[in-house]
Amino acid sequence: MTFQELFPAGLPQSPQSPAFPATSRYSGLPLATAELDGRQVRYVTRRFVPQPERFALLREHAVAEGERPDTLAAAELGDPERYWQLCDANGVLDPAELTAVLGRRLRITLPEGVPGAADA
């Protein structure tokens, strides 16, 4: 079962960050204001990348020739812009690392905080 089948509407959006859709890696992060050259500038607070062990595993995927982070995210999560979730689940900062090695076993997981069968 894919993420999109489990959560067709995505995860709920936080009222703290209305500028970002629920599918964004910045959704739910608080916004802050700083003064810069006499102007008030709003910004998103720092996002800490979670440890891969905090994600409930759905399955593994072996990287095949021609796959890219966005095409893999589209196939596995239903949205090419969610490649960052694959990065988080596999402890990768550079998305290109996900598909750089053919045959690499990638963890396909639920988002952080969503319990899986093993957590129930």
DSSP file (Angstrom, degrees, kcal/mol; ACC not computed):
  #  RESIDUE AA STRUCTURE BP1 BP2  ACC     N-H-->O    O-->H-N    N-H-->O    O-->H-N    TCO  KAPPA ALPHA  PHI   PSI    X-CA   Y-CA   Z-CA
    1    1 A M              0   0    0      0, 0.0     2,-0.1     0, 0.0    75,-0.0   0.000 360.0 360.0 360.0 136.9    0.0    0.0    0.0
    2    2 A T     >  -     0   0    0      1,-0.1     4,-1.9    56,-0.0    75,-0.2  -0.427 360.0-111.3 -87.8 164.3    1.4    3.4   -0.9
    3    3 A F  H  > S+     0   0    0     73,-1.1     4,-3.1     1,-0.2     7,-0.2   0.909 119.2  55.3 -57.8 -42.9    1.4    6.5    1.3
    4    4 A Q  H  4 S+     0   0    0      1,-0.2    -1,-0.2     2,-0.2     6,-0.2   0.857 106.5  50.0 -63.1 -35.3   -1.2    8.1   -0.9
    5    5 A E  H  4 S+     0   0    0      1,-0.2    -1,-0.2     2,-0.1    -2,-0.2   0.878 115.0  44.2 -68.8 -36.7   -3.5    5.2   -0.5
    6    6 A L  H  < S+     0   0    0     -4,-1.9    -2,-0.2     1,-0.2    -1,-0.2   0.887 131.8  20.5 -72.8 -39.2   -3.1    5.4    3.3
    7    7 A F    ><  +     0   0    0     -4,-3.1     3,-1.9    -5,-0.2    -1,-0.2  -0.649  67.2 171.3-131.8  74.5   -3.4    9.2    3.5
    8    8 A P  T 3  S+     0   0    0      0, 0.0    -1,-0.1     0, 0.0     3,-0.1   0.782  84.5  43.3 -59.6 -28.3   -5.2   10.5    0.3
    9    9 A A  T 3  S-     0   0    0      1,-0.3    13,-0.1    13,-0.0    -5,-0.1   0.403 112.2-125.1 -95.6   3.0   -5.5   14.0    1.7
   10   10 A G    <   -     0   0    0     -3,-1.9    -1,-0.3    -6,-0.2    13,-0.1  -0.220  48.8 -40.2  79.3-177.4   -1.9   14.1    3.0
   11   11 A L  S    S-     0   0    0     11,-0.2    11,-0.1     1,-0.1    -4,-0.0  -0.524  77.8 -87.0 -80.0 151.7   -1.1   14.9    6.6
   12   12 A P        -     0   0    0      0, 0.0     2,-0.3     0, 0.0    -1,-0.1  -0.288  44.4-118.8 -61.2 141.7   -3.0   17.6    8.3
   13   13 A Q        -     0   0    0     -3,-0.1     9,-0.1     1,-0.1    14,-0.0  -0.611  22.4-124.5 -83.3 139.9   -1.6   21.1    7.9
   14   14 A S    >   -     0   0    0     -2,-0.3     3,-1.1     3,-0.2    14,-0.3  -0.633   6.4-138.7 -82.5 138.4   -0.5   23.0   10.9
   15   15 A P  T 3  S+     0   0    0      0, 0.0    -1,-0.1     0, 0.0    -2,-0.0   0.656  99.2  72.3 -69.1 -12.4   -2.0   26.5   11.5
   16   16 A Q  T 3  S+     0   0    0      1,-0.3    15,-0.5     2,-0.1     3,-0.1   0.779 107.3  30.7 -72.4 -25.6    1.5   27.6   12.5
   17   17 A S    X   +     0   0    0     -3,-1.1     3,-1.9     1,-0.1    -1,-0.3  -0.483  66.1 159.6-132.3  64.7    2.8   27.5    8.9
   18   18 A P  T 3   +     0   0    0      0, 0.0    -1,-0.1     0, 0.0    -2,-0.1   0.648  68.6  70.6 -64.6 -13.8   -0.2   28.2    6.6
   19   19 A A  T 3  S+     0   0    0     -3,-0.1     8,-0.1     2,-0.1    -2,-0.0   0.623  93.2  66.0 -77.6 -10.6    2.2   29.2    3.7
   20   20 A F  S <  S-     0   0    0     -3,-1.9     8,-0.2    -6,-0.2    -6,-0.1  -0.925  83.1-124.4-117.6 133.8    3.3   25.6    3.3
   21   21 A P    >   -     0   0    0      0, 0.0     3,-2.1     0, 0.0     6,-0.3  -0.248  34.1-103.5 -67.7 162.9    1.1   22.7    2.1
   22   22 A A  T 3  S+     0   0    0      1,-0.3   -11,-0.2   -13,-0.1     5,-0.1   0.734 121.0  59.0 -59.7 -23.1    0.8   19.6    4.3
   23   23 A T  T 3  S+     0   0    0    -13,-0.1    -1,-0.3     3,-0.0     2,-0.2   0.531  84.7 104.3 -84.7  -5.5    3.1   17.8    1.9
   24   24 A S  S X  S-     0   0    0     -3,-2.1     3,-1.3     1,-0.1    58,-0.1  -0.477  75.8-131.4 -78.9 145.5    6.0   20.2    2.5
   25   25 A R  T 3  S+     0   0    0      1,-0.2    -1,-0.1    -2,-0.2    -3,-0.0   0.679 111.1  54.8 -64.8 -15.5    9.0   19.4    4.7
   26   26 A Y  T >  S+     0   0    0     -5,-0.1     3,-1.9     2,-0.1    -1,-0.2   0.492  77.8 119.7 -96.6  -5.6    8.3   22.8    6.3
   27   27 A S  T <  S+     0   0    0     -3,-1.3    -5,-0.1    -6,-0.3   -14,-0.0  -0.386  79.6  18.9 -61.0 132.5    4.7   22.1    7.2
   28   28 A G  T 3  S+     0   0    0      1,-0.3    -1,-0.3   -14,-0.3    -2,-0.1   0.274  91.3 125.9  90.9 -11.9    4.2   22.4   10.9
   29   29 A L    <   -     0   0    0     -3,-1.9    -1,-0.3   -12,-0.1    18,-0.1  -0.627  65.9-111.1 -79.7 138.1    7.3   24.3   11.6
   30   30 A P        -     0   0    0      0, 0.0    15,-2.5     0, 0.0     2,-0.3  -0.319  24.8-130.3 -66.1 149.0    6.7   27.5   13.5
   31   31 A L  E     -A   44   0A   0    -15,-0.5     2,-0.3    13,-0.2    13,-0.2  -0.764  25.8-170.3 -95.3 147.6    7.2   30.8   11.8
   32   32 A A  E     -A   43   0A   0     11,-2.9    11,-2.6    -2,-0.3     2,-0.4  -0.858  14.2-132.7-132.1 167.5    9.3   33.5   13.5
   33   33 A T  E     -A   42   0A   0     -2,-0.3     2,-0.3     9,-0.2     9,-0.2  -0.974  19.8-179.3-126.1 138.4   10.0   37.2   12.8
   34   34 A A  E     -A   41   0A   0      7,-2.6     7,-3.4    -2,-0.4     2,-0.6  -0.953  28.6-120.4-131.4 153.4   13.4   39.0   12.8
   35   35 A E  E     +A   40   0A   0     -2,-0.3     2,-0.4     5,-0.2     5,-0.2  -0.848  33.2 176.7 -96.1 127.0   14.3   42.6   12.3
   36   36 A L  E >   -A   39   0A   0      3,-3.2     3,-1.8    -2,-0.6    -2,-0.0  -0.962  69.9 -21.3-135.0 113.6   16.6   43.0    9.3
   37   37 A D  T 3  S-     0   0    0     -2,-0.4     3,-0.1     1,-0.3    -1,-0.1   0.871 128.1 -50.8  54.4  39.8   17.7   46.5    8.2
   38   38 A G  T 3  S+     0   0    0      1,-0.3     2,-0.3     0, 0.0    -1,-0.3   0.457 118.7 111.6  80.4   0.1   14.7   48.0   10.0
   39   39 A R  E <   -A   36   0A   0     -3,-1.8    -3,-3.2     2,-0.0     2,-0.6  -0.811  69.7-124.3-106.9 148.2   12.2   45.6    8.3
   40   40 A Q  E     -A   35   0A   0     -2,-0.3     2,-0.5    -5,-0.2    -5,-0.2  -0.818  31.6-169.9 -88.2 121.3   10.3   42.8    9.9
   41   41 A V  E     -A   34   0A   0     -7,-3.4    -7,-2.6    -2,-0.6     2,-0.3  -0.958  10.6-148.2-118.0 125.9   11.1   39.5    8.1
   42   42 A R  E     +A   33   0A   0     -2,-0.5     2,-0.3    -9,-0.2    -9,-0.2  -0.716  24.8 170.1 -90.7 142.6    9.2   36.3    8.7
   43   43 A Y  E     -A   32   0A   0    -11,-2.6   -11,-2.9    -2,-0.3     2,-0.4  -0.968  36.9-103.9-147.1 162.1   11.0   33.0    8.3
   44   44 A V  E     -A   31   0A   0     -2,-0.3   -13,-0.2   -13,-0.2     3,-0.1  -0.736  42.3-119.0 -87.3 133.2   10.6   29.3    9.0
   45   45 A T        -     0   0    0    -15,-2.5    -1,-0.1    -2,-0.4   -16,-0.1  -0.179  48.0 -67.7 -67.6 167.4   12.4   28.1   12.1
   46   46 A R        -     0   0    0      1,-0.1     2,-0.6   -17,-0.0    -1,-0.2  -0.233  43.7-141.4 -61.9 138.8   15.0   25.4   11.7
   47   47 A R        -     0   0    0     -3,-0.1     2,-0.5   -18,-0.1    -1,-0.1  -0.906  10.1-149.5-102.0 122.4   14.0   21.9   10.7
   48   48 A F        -     0   0    0     -2,-0.6    -2,-0.0     1,-0.0     0, 0.0  -0.808  19.3-125.4 -91.7 127.9   15.8   19.2   12.5
   49   49 A V        -     0   0    0     -2,-0.5    44,-0.0     1,-0.1    -1,-0.0  -0.587  29.4-128.1 -74.9 124.8   16.2   16.0   10.3
   50   50 A P        -     0   0    0      0, 0.0    41,-0.2     0, 0.0    -1,-0.1  -0.292  25.3 -96.7 -72.6 158.1   14.8   13.1   12.3
   51   51 A Q    >   -     0   0    0      1,-0.1     3,-2.2    39,-0.0     4,-0.1  -0.529  30.2-124.9 -70.9 137.8   16.7    9.9   12.8
   52   52 A P  G >  S+     0   0    0      0, 0.0     3,-1.7     0, 0.0    -1,-0.1   0.793 107.3  67.5 -55.8 -29.5   15.7    7.2   10.2
   53   53 A E  G 3  S+     0   0    0      1,-0.3     4,-0.1     3,-0.0    36,-0.1   0.664  86.6  70.4 -66.4 -14.5   14.9    4.7   13.0
   54   54 A R  G <  S+     0   0    0     -3,-2.2    59,-0.8     2,-0.1     2,-0.4   0.482  83.8  86.8 -82.0  -1.5   11.9    7.0   14.0
   55   55 A F  S <  S-     0   0    0     -3,-1.7     2,-0.5    57,-0.1    57,-0.1  -0.826  80.9-123.3-103.5 137.6   10.0    6.0   10.8
   56   56 A A        -     0   0    0     58,-0.5    54,-2.6    -2,-0.4     2,-0.3  -0.671  32.3-125.4 -78.2 123.8    7.8    2.9   10.5
   57   57 A L  E     +B  109   0B   0     -2,-0.5    52,-0.2    52,-0.2    61,-0.2  -0.519  31.3 175.6 -74.3 129.8    9.0    0.8    7.7
   58   58 A L  E     -     0   0B   0     50,-3.0     2,-0.3     1,-0.5    51,-0.2   0.821  65.2 -48.1 -93.1 -46.8    6.4   -0.2    5.0
   59   59 A R  E     -B  108   0B   0     49,-1.7    49,-2.9    47,-0.0    -1,-0.5  -0.956  54.2-100.3-170.8 176.3    8.8   -2.0    2.7
   60   60 A E  E     -B  107   0B   0     -2,-0.3     2,-0.4    47,-0.2    47,-0.2  -0.828  25.6-155.5-112.2 157.5   12.2   -1.8    1.0
   61   61 A H  E     -B  106   0B   0     45,-2.1    45,-3.4    -2,-0.3     2,-0.5  -0.999  10.7-139.9-135.1 129.9   12.9   -0.8   -2.6
   62   62 A A  E     -B  105   0B   0     -2,-0.4    43,-0.2    43,-0.2     2,-0.2  -0.801  31.2-116.5 -89.4 125.7   15.9   -1.7   -4.7
   63   63 A V        -     0   0    0     41,-2.3    40,-3.0    -2,-0.5     2,-0.2  -0.412  34.2-160.0 -65.2 129.2   17.1    1.2   -6.9
   64   64 A A    >   -     0   0    0     38,-0.2     3,-1.8    -2,-0.2    -1,-0.0  -0.702  31.5 -77.8-108.3 161.7   16.8    0.4  -10.6
   65   65 A E  T 3  S+     0   0    0     -2,-0.2    -1,-0.1     1,-0.2     3,-0.1  -0.310 115.2  20.1 -59.3 135.9   18.5    2.0  -13.6
   66   66 A G  T 3  S+     0   0    0      1,-0.3    -1,-0.2    33,-0.1     2,-0.2   0.316  88.4 135.2  88.9  -7.4   17.0    5.3  -14.6
   67   67 A E    <   -     0   0    0     -3,-1.8    -1,-0.3    32,-0.1     3,-0.0  -0.487  32.3-170.5 -75.6 145.3   15.3    6.0  -11.3
   68   68 A R     >  -     0   0    0     -2,-0.2     4,-2.7    -3,-0.1     5,-0.3  -0.872  37.9-105.1-126.3 161.8   15.6    9.5   -9.8
   69   69 A P  H  > S+     0   0    0      0, 0.0     4,-2.2     0, 0.0     5,-0.2   0.893 120.7  47.2 -55.4 -40.4   14.5   10.7   -6.4
   70   70 A D  H  > S+     0   0    0      2,-0.2     4,-2.1     1,-0.2    12,-0.2   0.903 113.2  46.2 -71.2 -40.0   11.5   12.5   -7.8
   71   71 A T  H  > S+     0   0    0      2,-0.2     4,-2.2     1,-0.2    -1,-0.2   0.875 113.6  50.2 -69.9 -35.0   10.3    9.6  -10.0
   72   72 A L  H  X S+     0   0    0     -4,-2.7     4,-2.8     2,-0.2     5,-0.4   0.917 110.8  48.9 -66.7 -43.3   10.8    7.2   -7.0
   73   73 A A  H  X>S+     0   0    0     -4,-2.2     4,-2.6    -5,-0.3     6,-1.2   0.886 110.9  51.3 -63.3 -38.3    8.8    9.5   -4.7
   74   74 A A  H  X5S+     0   0    0     -4,-2.1     4,-0.9     4,-0.2    -2,-0.2   0.926 115.1  41.9 -63.7 -43.8    6.0    9.7   -7.3
   75   75 A A  H  <5S+     0   0    0     -4,-2.2    -2,-0.2     2,-0.1    -1,-0.2   0.901 127.0  30.3 -70.7 -41.5    5.9    5.9   -7.6
   76   76 A E  H  <5S+     0   0    0     -4,-2.8   -73,-1.1    -5,-0.2   -72,-0.2   0.811 134.7  23.9 -91.2 -32.9    6.2    5.1   -3.9
   77   77 A L  H  <5S-     0   0    0     -4,-2.6    -3,-0.2    -5,-0.4    -2,-0.1   0.498  98.7-118.1-114.9  -8.0    4.6    8.1   -2.2
   78   78 A G  S  <<S+     0   0    0     -4,-0.9    -4,-0.2    -5,-0.7    -3,-0.1   0.555  89.8  73.7  84.8   7.0    2.3    9.5   -4.9
   79   79 A D    >   -     0   0    0     -6,-1.2     3,-1.8     1,-0.1    -2,-0.1  -0.883  64.3-151.3-156.3 118.1    4.0   12.9   -5.2
   80   80 A P  G >  S+     0   0    0      0, 0.0     3,-0.9     0, 0.0    -7,-0.2   0.757  97.2  63.7 -63.6 -23.2    7.4   13.6   -6.8
   81   81 A E  G 3  S+     0   0    0      1,-0.2     3,-0.5     2,-0.1   -11,-0.1   0.513  86.5  74.0 -79.1  -2.7    7.9   16.6   -4.5
   82   82 A R  G X>  +     0   0    0     -3,-1.8     3,-1.9     1,-0.2     4,-0.8   0.169  56.2 114.9 -94.8  18.1    8.0   14.3   -1.5
   83   83 A Y  H X>  +     0   0    0     -3,-0.9     4,-1.9     1,-0.3     3,-0.5   0.805  66.1  69.6 -55.0 -29.0   11.5   13.0   -2.3
   84   84 A W  H 3> S+     0   0    0     -3,-0.5     4,-2.6     1,-0.2    -1,-0.3   0.793  90.9  59.1 -62.6 -28.2   12.6   14.6    0.9
   85   85 A Q  H <> S+     0   0    0     -3,-1.9     4,-2.3     2,-0.2    -1,-0.2   0.876 104.8  49.6 -68.3 -35.8   10.6   12.0    2.9
   86   86 A L  H <X S+     0   0    0     -4,-0.8     4,-1.2    -3,-0.5    -2,-0.2   0.899 110.4  51.2 -66.3 -40.1   12.7    9.3    1.2
   87   87 A C  H ><>S+     0   0    0     -4,-1.9     5,-2.5     1,-0.2     3,-0.6   0.950 111.4  47.0 -60.3 -48.9   15.9   11.3    2.2
   88   88 A D  H ><5S+     0   0    0     -4,-2.6     3,-1.1     1,-0.2    -2,-0.2   0.924 111.5  50.6 -58.7 -46.0   14.7   11.5    5.8
   89   89 A A  H 3<5S+     0   0    0     -4,-2.3    -1,-0.2     1,-0.3    -2,-0.2   0.698 117.3  40.5 -68.4 -19.1   13.8    7.8    6.0
   90   90 A N  T <<5S-     0   0    0     -4,-1.2    -1,-0.3    -3,-0.6    -2,-0.2   0.274 110.4-113.9-114.7   9.9   17.2    6.8    4.6
   91   91 A G  T < 5 +     0   0    0     -3,-1.1     2,-0.4    -4,-0.5    -3,-0.2   0.859  67.6 142.6  63.9  37.5   19.5    9.3    6.4
   92   92 A V      < -     0   0    0     -5,-2.5    -1,-0.2    -6,-0.2    -2,-0.1  -0.921  34.9-177.1-115.3 133.5   20.4   11.1    3.2
   93   93 A L  S    S+     0   0    0     -2,-0.4    -1,-0.1     1,-0.2    -6,-0.1   0.802  77.2  58.9 -94.0 -35.8   21.0   14.9    2.9
   94   94 A D  S >  S-     0   0    0      1,-0.1     3,-2.1    -7,-0.1     4,-0.5  -0.857  74.6-150.1 -97.0 113.7   21.7   15.0   -0.9
   95   95 A P  G >> S+     0   0    0      0, 0.0     3,-1.4     0, 0.0     4,-0.5   0.805  93.4  66.8 -54.1 -31.8   18.7   13.6   -2.8
   96   96 A A  G >4 S+     0   0    0      1,-0.3     3,-0.6     2,-0.2     4,-0.5   0.790  89.4  66.7 -61.3 -26.4   21.0   12.4   -5.6
   97   97 A E  G X4 S+     0   0    0     -3,-2.1     3,-0.6     1,-0.2     4,-0.5   0.801  86.8  70.3 -63.7 -28.3   22.5    9.9   -3.2
   98   98 A L  G <4 S+     0   0    0     -3,-1.4    -1,-0.2    -4,-0.5     3,-0.2   0.898 114.9  20.9 -56.2 -43.0   19.2    8.0   -3.0
   99   99 A T  G << S+     0   0    0     -3,-0.6    -1,-0.2    -4,-0.5    -2,-0.2   0.221  93.7 101.7-114.6  13.5   19.5    6.6   -6.5
  100  100 A A  S <  S+     0   0    0     -3,-0.6     2,-0.6    -4,-0.5    -1,-0.1   0.785  79.6  53.6 -70.7 -27.2   23.3    6.9   -7.2
  101  101 A V  S >  S-     0   0    0     -4,-0.5     3,-1.8    -3,-0.2   -38,-0.2  -0.936  85.4-130.1-116.4 116.8   24.0    3.2   -6.6
  102  102 A L  T 3  S+     0   0    0     -2,-0.6   -38,-0.2     1,-0.3     3,-0.1  -0.362  93.9  21.1 -61.3 138.2   22.0    0.6   -8.5
  103  103 A G  T 3  S+     0   0    0    -40,-3.0    -1,-0.3     1,-0.3   -39,-0.1   0.320  83.1 151.2  86.0  -8.4   20.5   -2.0   -6.3
  104  104 A R    <   -     0   0    0     -3,-1.8   -41,-2.3   -42,-0.1     2,-0.7  -0.322  47.7-125.9 -56.6 136.2   20.7    0.1   -3.1
  105  105 A R  E     -B   62   0B   0    -43,-0.2     2,-0.4    -3,-0.1   -43,-0.2  -0.783  28.7-164.7 -89.7 114.4   18.0   -0.9   -0.7
  106  106 A L  E     -B   61   0B   0    -45,-3.4   -45,-2.1    -2,-0.7     2,-0.5  -0.794  18.4-124.5-101.1 142.1   15.9    2.1    0.2
  107  107 A R  E     -B   60   0B   0     -2,-0.4     2,-0.6   -47,-0.2   -47,-0.2  -0.743  17.7-160.0 -83.7 124.5   13.5    2.2    3.1
  108  108 A I  E     +B   59   0B   0    -49,-2.9   -50,-3.0    -2,-0.5   -49,-1.7  -0.943  29.8 168.0-103.6 117.4   10.0    3.2    2.2
  109  109 A T  E     -B   57   0B   0     -2,-0.6   -52,-0.2   -52,-0.2  -106,-0.1  -0.735  40.7-101.2-128.1 168.9    8.4    4.4    5.4
  110  110 A L        -     0   0    0    -54,-2.6   -54,-0.2    -2,-0.2     3,-0.1  -0.526  60.6 -84.2 -77.9 159.8    5.4    6.2    6.8
  111  111 A P    >   -     0   0    0      0, 0.0     3,-2.1     0, 0.0   -55,-0.3  -0.227  61.9 -75.9 -62.2 158.3    6.1    9.8    7.8
  112  112 A E  T 3  S+     0   0    0      1,-0.3   -57,-0.1   -57,-0.1   -58,-0.0  -0.282 120.4  21.6 -55.4 135.8    7.7   10.5   11.2
  113  113 A G  T 3  S+     0   0    0    -59,-0.8    -1,-0.3     1,-0.2   -58,-0.1   0.288  92.0 113.5  88.7 -10.5    5.2   10.1   14.0
  114  114 A V    <   -     0   0    0     -3,-2.1   -58,-0.5   -58,-0.0    -1,-0.2  -0.854  65.9-134.5 -94.6 113.7    2.8    7.8   12.0
  115  115 A P        -     0   0    0      0, 0.0     2,-0.1     0, 0.0   -60,-0.0  -0.355  18.0-153.9 -71.2 146.6    2.9    4.4   13.7
  116  116 A G    >>  -     0   0    0     -6,-0.1     4,-1.0    -2,-0.1     3,-1.0  -0.415  39.7 -82.1-105.2-174.4    3.1    1.3   11.6
  117  117 A A  G >4 S+     0   0    0      1,-0.3     3,-0.6     2,-0.2   -59,-0.1   0.865 129.4  54.2 -58.1 -38.4    2.0   -2.3   12.2
  118  118 A A  G 34 S+     0   0    0      1,-0.2    -1,-0.3   -61,-0.2   -62,-0.0   0.747 109.1  49.3 -69.4 -22.3    5.2   -3.0   14.2
  119  119 A D  G <4        0   0    0     -3,-1.0    -1,-0.2     1,-0.2    -2,-0.2   0.627 360.0 360.0 -90.1 -15.1    4.4    0.0   16.5
  120  120 A A    <<        0   0    0     -4,-1.0    -1,-0.2    -3,-0.6    -2,-0.1   0.486 360.0 360.0 -73.7 360.0    0.8   -0.9   17.1
